[in-house]
C-alpha cells in the first residue's frame, strides 16, 4: 500500500503500526475506514504492514492513492487534501492510543544512535550544556530522575529548542519525528504506571486561589487572603502541580496571618449600624472630591442627571457615600445607556476606600440597556469607609473629541440617581456562625471588666463607629476550653464534608 501524505508524522505512525503487525505484536487496531469521495479504504492490522509513505507538498495536494490487494491495484481516484488530512489525523490519534496501550520496551539502541549523532557533542559528561548530561544513558523510567531527564529531552525537542539552531546541520525532520516517536510510548506507559501506583495527583497544599475558594465554601462569605500568602510558582504552565506546591516555614507563618485576617473578617466589630444615602447625578458631582474638574471634559450634566462617556478617574467617581460599618448593602440606581445606535453598555460595579490612592476594586459587570432610564438593584459587600462605585470599563479618552461634549454621539452612561441602604441580612454573618456558632458578642472593655471583677462600663446604643473600632465586639464564652473543643470538632466535620 502506498500512501501519499502531506503529514509525514501520521505516515510514520502508520508505518510503525504496520511493522508491529508483521512481527506478531498487536497494534491495537481492529478495522477502521475513511471515506474519500465515493470510495472507501479499509485499513487493518494485517494490511498496514505493506504501507509505504511518500510525502507530497501541501500546495499540490494528493493526486491519487493506490493500494495493492488480492493481486490487483485499487485506485481511489482524486480527492481533496482536506479529506486526506482528516484521515491522517484519525490514523495518528488511534495509533497513538494503540502505542500507549502496548508498545515496545525502552528503545535504548535506536535512541542511542540518534543521541550520539546529534546530542553528544553538547551533552557529554565534560560539556553538560544546560546542566544536562546524556553520557550515562539511563533507561529505567521508574526512576524519577531518569523519567524527568527523558521527559525534559522530549519537551525540548518537541518545542524545537533542541538541538539549537547552530547545531542543526545534519538534523532532519525525520530525525526529530523518530526521536519523538521512540520516546513517546515509553514515557506515556511510565506515566500511566506512576498514576496507577501513586494516583493522578500527589498530596499537596492548596494554591492561594483554591484556599480562598475553600474558605468561601466553609464560611459562606468571601474574604480575600491571596495577597497574604506566598506567590504560587507555575510549573509546566500550571499552578496546581504538586511538584511546585511545597510547604516551608514561611508558608506556615503566612497561613497564621491569613487565619488572623479571616477571624477579623467574620467577627463584627460593632452591632449593625443602619445607614442610607441617596444622591442625584448633580449631587454626585457636588459631593465628589474635585469632581467638577472633569465636568465638560469627561462628563456633563443634563438637569439633575450625570452623563459620562469614559472611565472616570479616582478623584471624580460616580459613587455613593462611604459606609460606616462593614456589611452587605442594597444599591438602587436609575440609569440608561445613551448614544446613537447604542443598545446597551457594559458597566463595572466597584467599591473604593474613601481615602487612599488605590483605585476602585471591580467585583461585577452588568449590561445597562438604552432607552428610558430603568431602576436597577444590586447587593454589595462593603468594608468600613468603602463606597459603592459605578463606572465605565472603556479606556477611550473623550478629551480626544475636540468639539463640545454636548455634540458627542458615542456610547455613554446616564445616571439619574444612586441610593444605598443597609446593612441587610443576618447579623452576625454566616462566617461567624460557622466558626463560633451561637457564642454571644460583647464589647472588649465589658469582657475585661467582668473577668477582673471591676466596674463594668456602660455602652451607649448610639455609640459612634470610631469608639467601636477602639473597643470592638469579641466572642464571649463561659467555658472557653469546652467551647473550643466543641467548635474544633464542628469545624473538622464541616471541612471533611467539603
KOLMI-828058 format. One line per 3 residues: number of its first residue (from 0); their letters; for each residue x, y, z of C-alpha. Coordinates in Angstrom, 1 decimal. Each point is the difference from the previous one (the first is absolute). Layout:
! residues N
NUM) a) X,Y,Z; ...
This chain:
! residues 498
0) xxx) 0.0,0.0,0.0; 1.4,3.4,-1.0; -1.4,3.0,1.9
3) xxx) 0.9,3.5,-1.2; -0.4,2.4,2.8; 0.8,3.6,0.9
6) xxx) 0.3,-1.0,3.6; 3.1,-2.1,0.5; -0.6,-0.5,3.7
9) xxx) -3.2,-1.8,-0.7; 1.7,-2.1,-2.7; 2.7,-1.1,2.4
12) xxx) -2.7,-1.1,2.5; -1.6,-2.2,-2.7; 3.4,-1.5,-0.9
15) xxx) 0.8,-0.7,3.7; -3.3,-1.8,0.5; 0.6,-2.0,-3.1
18) xxx) 3.4,-1.2,1.2; -1.6,-1.1,3.3; -2.7,-2.0,-1.8
21) xxx) 2.7,-1.8,-2.0; 1.9,-1.0,3.1; -3.1,-1.5,1.5
24) xxx) -0.6,2.8,2.5; -3.4,1.4,0.5; -0.2,3.6,-1.3
27) xxx) -3.3,0.7,1.7; -1.8,0.6,-3.3; -2.8,-2.3,-1.1
30) xxx) -1.6,1.6,-3.0; -0.7,3.6,-0.8; -0.9,1.8,-3.2
33) xxx) 0.1,3.4,-1.6; -2.2,1.1,-2.9; 1.6,1.9,-2.8
36) xxx) -2.6,1.3,-2.4; -2.1,-3.0,-1.1; 2.7,-2.6,0.9
39) xxx) 0.8,-1.6,3.3; 3.5,-1.3,1.2; 0.1,-2.6,2.7
42) xxx) 3.2,-0.2,2.1; 0.7,-2.8,2.4; 2.9,-1.5,2.1
45) xxx) 0.5,-2.7,-2.7; 0.4,2.5,-2.9; 1.8,2.9,1.6
48) xxx) 3.3,-1.9,-0.2; 0.1,0.7,-3.7; -0.3,3.8,0.3
51) xxx) 2.7,2.2,-1.5; -0.2,3.8,0.5; 0.7,2.6,-2.6
54) xxx) 0.0,3.7,1.0; -1.6,2.5,-2.4; 0.0,3.8,0.3
57) xxx) -3.0,1.4,1.8; -0.6,2.4,-2.9; -0.5,-2.6,-2.6
60) xxx) -2.3,-2.3,2.0; -0.3,-3.7,-0.6; -0.6,-1.2,-3.6
63) xxx) -1.0,-3.6,0.8; 0.6,-2.9,2.3; 0.6,-3.5,-1.2
66) xxx) -0.2,-3.1,2.1; 1.0,-3.6,-0.8; -2.6,-2.6,1.1
69) xxx) -0.9,-3.4,-1.4; 2.7,0.3,-2.6; -1.4,3.1,-1.6
72) xxx) 0.1,3.8,0.3; -2.9,1.9,1.3; 0.0,3.8,-0.7
75) xxx) -2.1,2.3,2.1; 0.2,2.8,-2.5; 0.5,3.6,0.6
78) xxx) -1.0,1.6,3.3; 0.7,3.2,2.0; 2.9,0.3,2.3
81) xxx) -2.3,1.1,2.8; -1.7,-3.4,-0.1; 3.3,-1.9,0.1
84) xxx) 1.2,2.3,2.9; -3.1,-1.1,2.0; 0.9,-3.7,-0.7
87) xxx) 3.7,0.6,1.0; -1.1,1.6,3.3; -2.4,-2.8,0.7
90) xxx) 2.8,-2.6,-0.6; 2.5,1.9,2.2; -2.5,0.3,2.8
93) xxx) -1.0,-3.7,0.0; 3.5,-1.2,-0.4; 1.3,2.3,2.8
96) xxx) -2.6,-1.7,2.3; 1.1,-3.4,-1.2; 3.7,0.8,0.7
99) xxx) -1.0,1.2,3.5; -1.8,-3.3,0.7; 2.8,-2.3,-1.1
102) xxx) 3.2,1.0,-1.8; 3.6,-1.2,0.5; 2.3,0.5,2.9
105) xxx) 2.3,3.0,0.2; 1.7,0.1,-3.4; 3.5,0.5,1.3
108) xxx) 2.0,-1.1,-3.0; -2.0,2.1,-2.6; 0.0,3.0,2.3
111) xxx) 3.7,-0.2,0.8; 0.8,0.3,-3.7; -1.9,3.3,-0.3
114) xxx) 1.4,1.4,3.2; 3.6,-0.8,-0.9; -0.4,1.5,-3.4
117) xxx) -1.8,3.2,0.9; 0.2,0.6,3.8; 3.2,-1.4,1.4
120) xxx) 2.2,2.9,-1.0; -1.9,2.4,2.2; -1.2,-2.3,2.7
123) xxx) 2.9,-2.3,0.9; 1.5,-0.3,3.5; 2.5,2.8,-0.6
126) xxx) -2.1,2.6,-1.8; -3.4,-0.5,1.7; -1.6,2.9,-1.8
129) xxx) -2.9,1.3,2.0; 0.9,-2.4,2.8; -1.1,-3.0,-2.1
132) xxx) 2.2,-3.1,-0.5; -1.1,-3.0,-2.1; 3.2,-2.0,0.5
135) xxx) -1.5,-2.5,2.5; -3.0,-0.7,-2.3; -2.1,-1.3,2.8
138) xxx) -3.2,-1.7,-1.2; -1.9,-0.9,3.2; -3.0,2.3,-0.3
141) xxx) -1.4,-1.1,3.4; 2.9,2.0,1.5; -1.3,3.6,0.5
144) xxx) 3.3,1.6,-1.1; 0.2,-2.1,-3.2; -3.7,0.6,-0.9
147) xxx) 0.4,3.8,0.5; 3.2,0.0,-2.1; -1.6,-1.6,-3.0
150) xxx) -3.2,2.0,0.5; 2.2,3.1,-0.2; 1.7,-1.2,-3.2
153) xxx) -3.4,-0.8,-1.5; -1.5,3.4,0.9; 3.0,1.9,-1.3
156) xxx) 0.1,-1.9,-3.3; -3.8,0.4,-0.4; 0.2,3.8,0.4
159) xxx) 3.0,0.2,-2.4; 2.4,1.2,2.7; 2.3,-3.0,-0.5
162) xxx) 2.2,-0.3,-1.9; 0.8,3.8,0.0; -0.1,1.7,-3.4
165) xxx) 3.8,0.1,-0.4; 0.2,-3.7,0.5; -2.6,-1.2,-2.6
168) xxx) 2.3,-0.6,-3.0; -0.8,-3.7,-0.1; -3.3,0.1,1.9
171) xxx) -3.0,-0.8,-2.2; -3.7,0.0,0.6; 0.1,-3.8,-0.2
174) xxx) 2.5,-0.1,2.9; -2.3,2.2,2.1; -3.1,-2.1,-0.8
177) xxx) 1.9,-3.3,0.7; 1.4,1.2,3.4; -3.5,1.2,1.1
180) xxx) -1.6,-3.3,-1.2; 2.7,-2.0,1.9; -0.5,1.9,3.3
183) xxx) -3.8,0.6,-0.1; -1.2,-3.6,0.7; 2.4,-0.8,2.8
186) xxx) -0.6,3.3,1.7; -3.8,-0.4,-0.2; 0.2,-3.5,1.4
189) xxx) 2.3,1.0,2.8; -2.4,2.9,0.8; -2.9,-2.4,0.1
192) xxx) 1.8,-2.3,2.4; 0.8,2.9,2.3; -3.7,1.1,-0.1
195) xxx) -1.2,-3.5,0.9; 2.5,-0.3,2.9; -0.1,3.6,1.4
198) xxx) -3.3,1.4,-1.4; -0.4,2.7,-2.6; 1.0,2.7,2.5
201) xxx) 2.3,-0.2,3.0; -1.0,1.5,3.4; 0.6,3.7,-0.1
204) xxx) -1.0,3.3,1.5; -2.7,2.2,-1.5; 0.9,2.8,-2.2
207) xxx) -0.9,3.5,1.2; -2.9,0.1,-2.3; -1.3,-3.4,1.2
210) xxx) 0.6,1.0,3.6; -2.2,3.1,-0.5; -2.7,-2.1,-1.7
213) xxx) 0.1,-2.6,2.8; -0.4,2.7,2.7; -3.0,1.4,-2.0
216) xxx) -1.6,-3.4,0.0; 0.6,-0.5,3.8; -1.0,3.5,1.1
219) xxx) -2.7,0.9,-2.5; 1.7,3.3,-0.7; 3.1,1.0,-1.9
222) xxx) 3.0,1.4,1.8; 3.1,0.9,-2.1; 3.2,-1.6,1.3
225) xxx) 1.9,-0.8,-3.2; 2.1,3.2,0.3; 1.2,-1.2,3.4
228) xxx) 1.3,-3.4,-1.2; 3.2,-0.7,-1.9; -0.3,0.1,-3.7
231) xxx) -0.7,-3.4,-1.7; 2.7,-0.8,-2.6; -1.4,-1.5,-3.2
234) xxx) 1.5,-3.3,-1.2; -0.6,-1.2,-3.5; -2.4,2.9,-0.5
237) xxx) -2.2,-1.0,3.0; -0.1,1.3,3.6; -1.6,-3.1,1.5
240) xxx) 2.9,-2.5,-0.7; 1.0,-1.9,3.2; 3.7,0.3,-0.9
243) xxx) -0.1,3.8,0.6; -2.5,0.2,2.9; 2.4,-0.7,2.8
246) xxx) -0.3,1.2,3.6; 2.6,2.2,1.7; 0.3,1.8,3.3
249) xxx) -1.0,3.2,-1.8; -3.3,-1.7,-1.1; -0.9,-1.0,3.6
252) xxx) 0.6,3.6,1.2; -2.1,1.4,-2.9; -2.8,-2.5,0.6
255) xxx) -0.2,1.3,3.6; -0.1,3.5,-1.3; -2.8,-0.9,-2.4
258) xxx) -1.9,-1.7,2.8; 0.2,3.1,2.1; -1.4,2.0,-2.9
261) xxx) -2.9,-2.5,-0.4; -0.8,0.3,3.7; 0.0,3.8,-0.2
264) xxx) -2.2,-0.2,-3.1; -2.7,-2.2,1.5; -0.2,1.5,3.5
267) xxx) -2.0,3.3,-0.3; 1.6,2.9,1.9; -3.4,1.6,0.8
270) xxx) -3.7,-0.7,-0.1; -1.7,0.8,-3.3; -0.1,3.8,-0.5
273) xxx) -2.8,0.9,-2.4; 1.2,2.3,-2.8; -1.5,1.4,-3.1
276) xxx) 1.1,2.5,-2.7; -1.7,1.3,-3.1; 1.5,2.3,-2.6
279) xxx) -1.2,1.4,-3.3; 2.5,0.3,-2.9; 0.4,3.7,0.9
282) xxx) 0.7,-0.8,3.7; 2.6,-2.6,-1.0; 2.0,2.8,-1.8
285) xxx) -0.5,2.3,3.0; 1.0,-2.4,2.7; 2.8,-1.8,-1.9
288) xxx) 3.5,1.4,0.6; 1.3,2.0,-2.9; -2.8,-1.3,-2.2
291) xxx) -0.7,3.3,-1.7; 3.4,-0.1,-1.6; -1.3,-2.6,-2.4
294) xxx) -3.3,1.7,-0.8; -0.1,1.0,-3.6; 3.0,-2.2,-0.8
297) xxx) -0.8,-3.6,1.0; -3.6,0.4,1.1; -2.9,2.4,-0.1
300) xxx) -3.2,0.8,1.9; -3.5,-0.2,-1.6; -2.2,1.6,2.6
303) xxx) 0.5,-2.1,3.2; 1.4,-3.0,-2.0; 3.7,-0.8,-0.5
306) xxx) 1.2,-1.2,-3.4; 3.5,-1.3,-0.6; 1.7,-1.6,-3.0
309) xxx) 3.3,-1.3,1.4; 1.4,-1.7,3.1; -0.1,2.6,2.7
312) xxx) 3.3,0.7,2.0; 0.6,-0.7,3.7; -0.5,3.6,1.0
315) xxx) -3.5,0.2,-1.6; -2.1,-3.2,0.2; -3.7,-0.6,-0.4
318) xxx) -0.3,-1.4,3.6; -2.1,-0.2,3.1; 1.1,1.2,3.4
321) xxx) 2.4,-2.2,1.9; -1.7,-2.4,2.5; 1.0,0.2,3.7
324) xxx) -0.1,-3.8,0.7; 0.7,-3.2,-1.9; -3.0,-1.9,-1.4
327) xxx) -2.1,-0.8,-3.0; -1.7,3.0,-1.5; -2.8,0.3,-2.6
330) xxx) 0.7,2.4,-2.9; -2.7,1.5,-2.2; 0.5,2.3,-2.9
333) xxx) -1.9,1.4,-3.0; 2.2,0.0,-3.1; 0.0,-0.7,-3.7
336) xxx) 2.5,-0.3,-2.9; 0.2,3.0,-2.4; 1.4,0.5,-3.5
339) xxx) -1.1,-0.4,-3.6; -0.7,-3.6,-0.9; 1.0,-1.2,3.5
342) xxx) -2.1,-2.9,1.4; 1.9,-0.5,3.3; 3.2,0.8,1.7
345) xxx) 2.2,-2.2,2.3; 0.5,1.6,3.4; 2.3,-0.9,2.9
348) xxx) -1.4,-0.2,3.5; 2.9,0.9,2.3; 0.9,1.0,3.6
351) xxx) 2.6,2.4,1.2; 1.4,1.3,3.3; -1.0,3.5,0.9
354) xxx) 3.7,1.0,0.4; 3.1,-1.3,-1.6; 1.6,-0.2,-3.4
357) xxx) -1.1,-3.4,-1.1; -2.6,-0.1,-2.8; -3.4,-1.6,0.2
360) xxx) -0.2,-3.8,0.3; -2.2,-1.7,-2.7; -2.3,-2.7,1.3
363) xxx) -2.7,-0.4,-2.7; -0.9,1.1,-3.5; -3.6,0.6,-1.2
366) xxx) -1.5,1.1,-3.3; -2.2,3.1,0.3; -2.6,0.4,-2.9
369) xxx) -0.7,3.1,-2.0; -3.3,1.8,-0.1; -2.0,1.3,2.9
372) xxx) 2.0,-0.1,3.2; -0.7,-3.0,2.1; 0.3,-0.7,3.8
375) xxx) 2.6,-2.7,0.5; 0.8,-1.7,3.3; 3.2,-1.7,1.3
378) xxx) 1.5,-1.2,3.2; 3.6,0.6,1.0; 2.3,-0.9,2.9
381) xxx) 1.6,3.1,1.4; 2.7,0.5,2.6; 0.1,3.0,2.3
384) xxx) 0.6,3.2,-1.8; -0.6,-1.6,-3.4; -2.3,1.5,-2.6
387) xxx) -1.9,-1.6,-2.9; 1.1,1.2,-3.5; -1.4,-0.4,-3.4
390) xxx) 2.4,0.6,-2.9; 0.5,-0.7,-3.7; 2.7,-2.5,-1.0
393) xxx) 1.2,1.7,-3.1; 3.3,1.7,-0.2; -1.1,2.3,-2.8
396) xxx) 1.0,3.6,1.0; -2.9,2.3,-0.9; 2.4,2.9,0.1
399) xxx) 1.2,-1.0,-3.5; -3.4,1.2,-1.2; 0.9,3.6,-0.8
402) xxx) -3.6,1.4,-0.4; -2.3,0.8,3.0; -0.9,-3.1,2.0
405) xxx) -3.7,0.7,-0.6; 0.5,-0.9,-3.7; 1.5,-3.4,0.8
408) xxx) -2.3,-2.8,-1.2; 2.1,-3.1,1.1; -0.9,-2.5,2.7
411) xxx) -0.3,1.3,3.6; -1.9,-0.6,3.3; -2.7,2.2,1.4
414) xxx) -0.5,-0.2,3.8; -3.1,1.8,1.4; 0.6,-1.0,3.7
417) xxx) 1.8,-2.5,2.3; -1.4,-1.3,3.3; 1.7,-2.2,2.6
420) xxx) -1.5,-1.6,3.1; 1.0,-2.7,2.5; 1.5,-2.0,1.5
423) xxx) -2.4,-2.8,-1.1; -0.1,-3.7,0.9; 0.6,-1.9,3.2
426) xxx) 2.3,1.3,2.7; 2.5,-1.4,0.8; 0.7,-1.3,-3.5
429) xxx) 0.3,-3.6,-1.1; 3.8,0.0,0.5; -0.4,0.8,3.7
432) xxx) -2.6,-2.7,0.5; 2.2,-2.6,-1.9; 2.9,0.7,2.4
435) xxx) -1.6,1.0,3.2; -3.5,-1.4,-0.3; -2.2,1.9,2.6
438) xxx) 2.6,1.5,2.3; -1.1,3.5,1.0; 1.9,3.2,-0.8
441) xxx) 0.9,2.7,2.5; 2.2,3.1,0.0; 3.6,-0.9,0.9
444) xxx) 0.1,2.5,2.8; -3.1,-1.7,1.6; 1.5,-3.4,-0.3
447) xxx) 3.3,1.1,1.7; -1.9,1.8,2.8; -2.2,-3.0,0.7
450) xxx) 3.1,-2.4,0.0; 1.9,2.3,2.4; -3.1,0.6,2.3
453) xxx) 0.2,3.7,-0.5; -2.5,2.7,-1.0; -1.7,-0.8,-3.3
456) xxx) -0.2,2.9,-2.4; -3.3,1.1,-1.5; -0.2,-0.4,-3.8
459) xxx) -2.4,2.5,-1.6; -2.3,-1.1,-2.8; 0.9,2.8,-2.3
462) xxx) 3.8,-0.5,0.5; 1.9,1.3,-3.0; 2.0,-2.4,-2.2
465) xxx) 3.3,1.7,1.0; -0.6,-1.2,3.6; -0.9,-3.5,-1.2
468) xxx) 3.3,-0.2,-1.9; 2.0,0.7,3.1; -2.2,-2.3,2.2
471) xxx) -1.4,-2.6,-2.4; -2.3,-2.9,0.7; 1.6,-3.4,0.9
474) xxx) -1.5,-3.5,0.4; -0.9,-0.8,3.6; 0.2,-3.5,1.5
477) xxx) -0.8,-1.2,3.5; 2.0,-3.2,-0.7; 2.8,0.9,-2.3
480) xxx) 1.6,-3.4,-0.1; -3.2,-1.9,-0.5; -1.2,2.4,-2.7
483) xxx) 3.4,-0.2,-1.7; -0.1,-3.8,-0.2; -3.6,0.0,-1.2
486) xxx) 0.6,2.5,-2.7; 3.2,-1.8,-1.2; -2.0,-3.2,-0.4
489) xxx) -2.7,1.9,-1.8; 2.5,1.6,-2.4; 1.6,-3.4,-0.6
492) xxx) -3.4,-1.4,-1.0; -0.7,2.9,-2.3; 3.5,-0.3,-1.7
495) xxx) -0.4,-3.7,-0.5; -3.4,0.5,-1.7; 1.5,2.3,-2.6
